[in-house]
Amino acid sequence: MDGAGVPLSLIVSGANRHDVKLLASTLDSIVVVRPKASPHRPQNLCADKGYAGRPAAQAMKERGYTPHVRQRWEETQACRRVQRARRWVVERTHSWFNRFRKLLVRYEKTAANYLALLHCAAALICWRMC
């Protein structure tokens, strides 16, 4: 997701898989063309503590991102002086997906059908954001 909560890529997997296992495939499936990273304008990637660790940091750096992974207490201390933490953007976007009742409970047998419905919902969310 970008800073406004617009979905940039989707990956379907089982509910028992940890998010960090799907980081590389999620970053590879981003459909928006990114501007070239430069010293003056680096490509930042903010993540929560679930993405802490050497494999996740290496996957982010290999794809040209500058990783920013903070623990929750570090983020709240850094934002106290300036502004509140912006973790609600992800939860808000998940809520937008849950408004599509067909997606709330997965009844589709194949992952391809469910992914197609997710892409349709993401397109509608992007359309509404314009």
N, C-alpha and C positions, 0 to 999 in steps of 0.2 A: 504494500500500500504506500501511496505517497503521503505527504503531510496533511492533505485534505481528507484522506480516507478512501480515495479512489483505488479500487483493486487493479494491480498491475500484472499479476499472474495468478494462476490457480493450479493446484496439484491435488489429486484425489488419492487418498490412501486409507488404510484401516485406522480405526480410532485408537488402537493400541500402539501406534508408532509415535515416537517422540519427534517433535518438530525439527530438532537439529539434524536428524537423519535425512530430512527432505530439503535442507537448506540449499545444497548445490543445485538440485533439479529445479527448485523454485526460482533461484536467481537466473538459471539458464533459460527459463521459460518466460521471462519478462518480454512483453510484446511492444513496449514503448522504446523507441530509439533514444538511447542516452547520449547526452553531449559528452565530448571527450573530456577526460579528467586532466586537470592542469594543476600546477602548484597554487595558483590563485583561486581555482574553483575545483576542489576535490569532490569526488562522489562519496558522500557520507552514507553510512548504513547504520541506523540505530536499532538496537535489539535489547531484549531483556536478559536476565541472568541465565535463562535456559540455553542461550547461545554462547555462554562463556566456555572457553576451552580452546586448545590448539587446533583441532580439526575444523571447527567453525570459523575461527579467525583466519586460518589458511585458505578456506574456501572463499571467504569474503575478499581477501587480498588478491587471490588469483584472478578474480573477476573485476579487479580495478576499484574496489570500494575501500574506503577508510572505515574500519569497524569502530563503533562506539557501543560497547557493551558495559553497562553499569549494573551494579546491584541496586535493589530498590532503595536502600537507605542512602546510597551515594547520590541517586537521582533526586531524592527529596531534599537532601542537604544542599545540593547545587542549585536547585530551583527555588529554595526558600527566599533567597535574596531578590531574585528577578521575577519569577512567575511560577505557577504551579506546574507539576509534571503533566505531560500530555498523553498519558496512557489511554485515555478514554477514546482516542481516535480509532483504535483497533476494535474495541468493544462496540463502538457505534456502527462500524462497518459490518461487523458480525450481526448486529441487530438488523441492519438493512437486509442482509441475506435471509434472516429468519422471518422477515415479513412476507417472503414468498413461501406460501404454505406448502407448496409442492416440495420444497427443499428442506423444510423443518424436520420431517421424518423421511428417511430414505427408503423408498419402496422399490426403486429401480434395481433390477437384477444385475445389470452390467455397470461397470465403472464408466464406460464410454457414454452411456446414456445420462448418467448422473453428472458427468463432466460437461456434457452439452447443455444441460439445464443450468449448471453453475455459470457457464459462459454467457448464456442468455440473460441470467439475472445480473451478472457483472456489466453486460452491455447496457441494460436498463438503468443500473445505478450510475454508470458513466453518463448516460443520456440525461438523467435528471440533474446531474451536477453541473452541466453546461448552462 
